């Protein structure tokens, strides 16, 4: 009985610790033919007609701009001829999920109550450890229903002159947060976490939300 109680307490503790922070997990795959030397890293963003007047897109573009600047790229001014062009696309889809999982139900209503006095012949004791008054814990099936979102980001870098693709990365993240604006900063950071990385080799990036 005591061993079972210890196991339950450890399980509950692990759940509480895990719930203290939210982590964005992203699967990142990059394909590239990145040159060993690229002396000119001036770039411009290549936008679609809809993106030009889309405030959401412009916000995400700022996130990508910050990462590119961190990596030594420079956005070309009107007087500078760019060598590279950068394109961004993104999407989010949701689906309903139904899960059935077991839950341990305690039949003892005094499980977490204070110790108390029993009959005179038994003396002072706590029902927490009493194997005589209540039966063993029971396992019930519970149903959880929620909406799961698949969020995707693609960033492409190409030569301006001949349109040759140099780098293309795809970031896919799943979670219950349906706000793409809240998750996008972490997806953009994940996209460039290992730039340029190994071509065609998927890897997972985990970032804790602030």
C-alpha positions in Angstrom: 0.0 0.0 0.0 2.8 2.4 0.9 4.6 1.7 -2.3 1.5 2.4 -4.3 1.0 5.8 -2.5 4.6 6.8 -3.2 4.1 6.0 -6.9 1.0 8.1 -7.1 2.6 11.1 -5.3 5.6 10.9 -7.7 3.3 10.8 -10.7 1.3 13.8 -9.5 4.5 15.8 -8.7 5.9 15.1 -12.2 2.7 16.4 -13.8 2.7 19.6 -11.7 6.4 20.2 -12.5 5.7 19.7 -16.2 2.8 22.1 -16.2 4.9 24.9 -14.8 6.1 26.1 -18.2 4.9 25.8 -21.8 7.3 24.5 -24.4 6.9 25.0 -28.2 8.2 22.0 -30.0 8.9 22.4 -33.7 10.0 19.9 -36.3 12.5 21.6 -38.6 13.7 20.4 -42.0 16.0 22.4 -44.2 17.1 21.7 -47.8 19.9 23.9 -49.1 22.8 24.3 -51.4 24.5 26.9 -49.4 27.8 28.2 -50.8 30.9 28.0 -48.7 31.6 31.6 -49.3 28.9 34.3 -49.8 30.7 37.7 -49.7 27.6 39.7 -50.4 24.6 39.0 -48.0 22.3 41.9 -49.0 18.7 40.7 -49.4 15.2 41.9 -50.0 11.9 40.4 -49.1 9.9 39.1 -52.0 6.2 39.6 -51.2 3.0 38.6 -52.9 0.4 41.2 -53.7 -1.7 40.1 -50.6 1.3 40.2 -48.3 2.1 43.8 -49.2 -1.0 45.0 -47.3 -1.1 42.3 -44.7 -0.2 43.6 -41.2 0.1 40.0 -39.8 2.5 39.1 -42.5 4.6 42.2 -41.9 4.8 41.4 -38.3 6.2 37.9 -39.1 8.5 39.4 -41.6 10.0 41.5 -38.8 10.7 38.4 -36.9 12.5 36.8 -39.8 14.4 40.1 -40.5 15.8 40.0 -36.9 17.0 36.4 -37.3 18.7 37.2 -40.7 20.4 40.3 -39.2 21.6 38.1 -36.3 23.2 35.8 -38.8 25.1 38.6 -40.6 22.6 39.3 -43.5 21.9 42.9 -44.4 18.6 44.1 -45.8 19.4 46.1 -48.9 18.5 49.8 -48.9 17.0 51.3 -52.1 20.5 52.4 -53.3 22.0 48.9 -52.9 21.5 46.1 -55.4 20.5 42.9 -53.4 22.1 39.6 -54.0 19.4 37.5 -52.3 15.7 37.5 -52.0 13.7 36.0 -49.1 10.1 34.6 -49.3 7.9 33.7 -46.4 4.7 31.6 -46.2 2.7 30.2 -43.2 -0.5 28.5 -42.3 -2.5 27.1 -39.4 -5.1 24.3 -39.4 -7.1 22.8 -36.5 -8.8 19.5 -35.9 -10.8 18.0 -33.0 -9.1 15.3 -30.9 -10.8 12.9 -28.6 -8.7 10.9 -26.1 -9.6 8.2 -23.6 -7.2 7.9 -20.6 -7.3 6.1 -17.2 -7.6 8.1 -13.9 -7.0 6.7 -10.5 -10.0 7.4 -8.2 -9.5 7.3 -4.4 -12.5 5.8 -2.6 -11.3 7.3 0.7 -13.0 10.6 1.4 -10.4 11.3 4.2 -7.4 10.6 2.0 -5.9 14.0 2.4 -7.7 14.8 5.7 -6.1 15.1 9.1 -5.3 12.1 11.3 -8.1 11.2 13.8 -8.8 8.9 16.7 -10.4 5.6 16.0 -12.1 3.2 18.4 -10.5 2.9 21.8 -9.0 -0.5 21.0 -7.2 0.9 17.9 -5.8 4.2 19.3 -4.6 7.2 17.3 -4.0 6.6 13.6 -4.5 8.2 10.1 -6.9 6.7 7.6 -4.3 7.5 5.0 -2.5 4.3 5.9 -5.5 2.3 7.1 -6.1 -0.8 4.9 -9.2 -1.9 6.8 -11.7 0.9 6.4 -11.6 1.5 2.6 -11.0 -0.6 -0.5 -8.1 -0.2 -2.9 -8.0 2.7 -5.4 -10.0 2.3 -8.6 -9.2 3.2 -12.1 -11.8 4.9 -14.3 -11.8 5.9 -17.9 -12.1 9.6 -18.6 -12.6 11.3 -22.0 -10.7 14.5 -23.0 -11.8 16.5 -26.1 -9.8 19.4 -27.4 -8.7 21.2 -30.6 -5.2 20.5 -31.9 -3.6 23.0 -34.2 -0.9 22.3 -36.8 1.2 25.4 -37.5 3.6 25.7 -40.4 6.2 28.2 -41.5 8.3 28.2 -44.7 11.3 30.5 -45.4 13.1 30.4 -48.8 16.3 32.2 -49.8 17.2 32.4 -53.4 19.7 34.2 -55.7 18.2 37.4 -57.1 19.9 37.1 -60.4 18.9 33.7 -61.6 16.3 32.7 -59.0 18.3 29.7 -57.9 17.1 28.3 -54.6 19.8 28.3 -51.9 17.9 27.5 -48.8 14.4 26.3 -47.9 13.3 25.5 -44.4 10.0 24.1 -43.2 8.9 24.4 -39.5 5.9 22.4 -38.3 4.6 22.7 -34.8 1.5 21.2 -33.1 -0.3 22.3 -30.0 -3.5 23.5 -28.4 -2.6 27.2 -28.8 -4.6 28.4 -31.8 -2.9 31.9 -31.8 -0.3 31.9 -34.6 0.9 35.3 -33.5 1.8 33.9 -30.1 3.7 30.9 -31.4 5.4 32.4 -34.5 8.3 34.0 -32.7 9.4 30.6 -31.5 8.9 29.0 -34.9 11.0 31.7 -36.5 13.8 31.1 -34.0 13.5 27.4 -34.6 13.8 27.9 -38.4 17.3 29.5 -38.0 18.5 27.7 -34.8 21.0 25.6 -36.8 21.5 27.7 -39.9 22.2 26.3 -42.5 22.4 22.9 -40.8 22.5 19.5 -42.5 20.5 19.5 -45.7 17.4 17.2 -45.6 17.9 16.0 -42.0 14.9 16.7 -39.8 15.5 17.8 -36.2 13.4 19.0 -33.3 13.8 22.3 -31.6 12.2 23.0 -28.2 11.9 26.6 -26.9 10.2 27.6 -23.6 7.6 30.3 -24.0 8.3 33.5 -22.1 
